[in-house]
Amino acid sequence: MNSFTYTISPDVFADHPHYLRGVLVFKHLDNSQANAELTALLRQAENQLRQRITGNPAEYPNIAAWRDAYRQFGAKPSEHRSSIEALGRRVLKPDNLPDINPLVDIGNLVSLRHVLPAGVHPAGPQSKSLALRKAQADDRFLTAPGEAPEAIPSGEIVLATGNRVLTRRWTWRQAGDTRTLADTDCVFFDIDGLPPVSRETVSAAMADIVMLVTTYCGGQCVGQAILDGEQPTFTVSLG
């Protein structure tokens, strides 16, 4: 069976017992068609964030939570910003985000709308069994295709398949060979919630992802779940 399995290690919940990760898997997508309506929604989400965060973004509760979490595994949040802080600071400059492709734009839109990290990855042959866990000695991260893989400090939270790391520092940076491209037709999204983000907010962000992907990329959501300490594993058949 062609299945997709996603597991969060107990050591992540040991340090962050109220952490939630929403996971959604889609297939049969068309990611090749730019859409002016989607761009308009992205501009709207940017403007909403500018109205919502009027002071130092590092002090905004949803962002401050990630700074605290990064410090806990030894990262300096001023040097390695969570994806929502990096995205938010760019929008607050103020800059408009570029249109990359519909799936990436949807991840950025939902991230801004709910002020939480949201990312999209191809679900290909090399990413069918994933684990969010602490880094191990033999883990390697490919910054860009053709470059030498990086070693990773132990204790850092990573998303990995085997010893191949797809995302470093939890929500910081995806590997160079995990980009979602115009011809990508099968993906998974991650939606991350640390308090004060609630389960209801994660659920609302996931509902937005489903609506936006099916509207602008077609395809089918073949499975979704909110992973937590009581349900740390999710498996879905890709057919």
N, C-alpha and C positions, 0 to 999 in steps of 0.2 A: 504494500500500500504506500502511496506517495503522501506522507504525512508531514506536518509541521508541528514541532514541539518546542515549547518555551517554558523555562523554569527559572525561578528566582531562588537563589541559595539562602539557606537559613541564616548565614552570617550577615546578610544584608538586613534582614528583619531584626536580628539581635541588636544591631546598632540603631536601626530606624524602625521601631515596631509599628508605627502608624503609616508607613509608606505604602502607596498604591501605584500600580502600573497597569494602565489599560492597554490591551493588545488587540489589534484588529487585523484580519488577513483578507486580502482581496485578490481576485484573479479575473482574467479576461478583460483587462483594462485597455483603454486607448488613451495614452498620455501624450499624444502628439499634437493636439489641437489647442492652441491658445484661445482664450475666451475673454472678451471685454467685460462681461458681467463678473467673472471671477476676479479680474484685476480691480474692478470697482469695489468689490467686497474687501479686498486686501487694503485698498486705500481707506475704506471705512474703518477697518480694524486698527489701522495705524492712527487715525484721528482719535478713535476711542481711547487708545492707550495714552496718547498725549494729554487727554483730558483727565485720565485716571491717575497718572503718575506725574505730579507737579513738582515734587522735591527730588532728593537724591534717590535714584532707582535702587541703590544698594540697601536703602532703608525700607523699601516697600516690602511688606510682610512675605508675599509669595516669592520674592527674589532673595530676601534676607535668609529665608529657610535654606536655600541652596548654598549660600555662602557658608552658613554654619555647617552644613553637611560636608562640603568640600574640605573645610578645616579639619573635620573629624578624621578624614583619611589622609591628611597631610598635604593637600593642595592649597596653594595660596589663591584665594578667590579673586584678588585684584589682578593676578597674572593669568589665571585659567578660569574664565567666567562660564557659568552654566549657559546652556543655549538660550534660555529665556532672558537672561541678563544681557548677553551679547546682542541678541536680536532687539531687545527693548532699548538699549543704549543707542543702537544705530537709528532706530525710529525716532527717538527723542532728540536727536542732534539738531534739527530734524532732517532725516533722509527718508525717501521712499525706497522700499525694497524692490529689487529688480524682479521682473517676471522670469522665472527659470524654466519651469514647466508646470502643468496643472497640479500634479501630485505634490511637488515641493512647495508650490504656492499655497496649496490647501494646508499643509503642515504649518507653514508660517502664519497663515491667517488664523487658524485655530489656536496656535500658541499665543498670539497677540490678543485674541478675543477673550481667552480665559486666563491669561497670564500664568502659563505653565509650559514646561518643555513638551514639545510635540515633534516627533521625527518620523521620517519614512525611509524604509530600506527595501531594496529588491529581495524577494523571497525566491532565491535561485537554488540550484543543486547544492551549492556549498553553504547554504544557510537554512537547513531544515531542522537542526537540533541546536537550540540556542540556550545560553545560560547567562543571567545577570548575576555576577559573583565577584569576589575579590580576586585580584590578579595573582597569577602563579608564576613560578620561576621561568617556565618555558614559554610564556605568552609572548606573542610578537604582534606589532601593529604596523601596518603599511600606510605611511603618511601619503604617499603618492605612487602610482604605478611606475615601476622601474627603479624606485629608490630602495635602499636597504631597509629591512624592517627594524623598528625600534623595540628595544626591551622596555619593560614596564615595571615600575616600583611595586613591590609586594604591598598588598593592602588597598591599592587603588581599586575602586569599583569599575568593572568593565562589562560590556556585553560581548560574549565570545561564542564561537563554535569551535570546539576542540581548543587548540592553543592559538587560534586565529582570532584576534580581537577586532570586532566590528566598530565599537565605540569606546573611546577612552574617557576616563573621569566622568562616568555615569551618563552625563548628558552634554559632554563638552565638544567632542569632535568625532565624526565618522571617518572610517578608513577610506583611503583614496579609491579603493576598488569596490566601494559599496554605494556609489552614487546612483540615484534614480534618474534615468535618462528618458528621452522621448519614446524609445521603443520598449521600455519596461512595461510588462503586462501583468506582473504578479508581485505584490508588495505586502509588507506588514507595517503598521503604524504603532509607535509607542506614545502613550500619554502618561505623564508623570505627575504624581501628587504627593507632596510633603505638606504636613500641616503648616499653615491654616487651610490649604486646599482640601476640600471635602470629597467624599465619595460621590456626592451629587454633582459636584463640579466636574469631576473626571467623567462621570456618566454623560453629562451634558456635552462635554467636548467630544466624546466618542460618537454621540448622536449627530453632532455637526459633521464629523469626519464622514460618517456613512452617507448623510444627505449630500454633502459636497462632492464626494467621490462618485457616487452613482449619478449625480446630475451632470458633472463635467467630464467624467472619464468612463461612464458606463460600467460594465463589469458586474461583479457579484461579491458581496461580503460573505465569505464562506465560514466565518467564525469570529467571535470576539469574547473577551473575558476581562474582568478586573482582577488582577493577581494581588494577593495580600498574604499575610502570615498563615491564614487558614486555608487558602487556595493558592499555593505557590506555583502550580503547573497547569499548563493549558496545551491541549493537543487538538489539531483539526486535520481532517483529510483534505488534500488538494486534488483528489480525484486521479 
